[in-house]
Amino acid sequence: MIVIQKQKKPNFNKMTRQELRSYILIHRGDDDAIEVLINRRNSHRNNFSNLL
């Protein structure tokens, strides 16, 4: 029997935007990381729209 161990994913919330982008370029299939990046972008946009 072959046992495949899953690697523990990094904590995306502790990564800087640049670190997260670099991670995604290496792990393009990691939907969780992509979702975090998209959510950050949307929340950042919402913060500035409140200033208008």
Summary of the structure (lengths in Angstrom):
residues: 52
radius of gyration: 14.9
end to end distance: 60.7
largest distance: 60.7
contacts: 93
relative contact order: 0.13
helix: 62%
strand: 0%
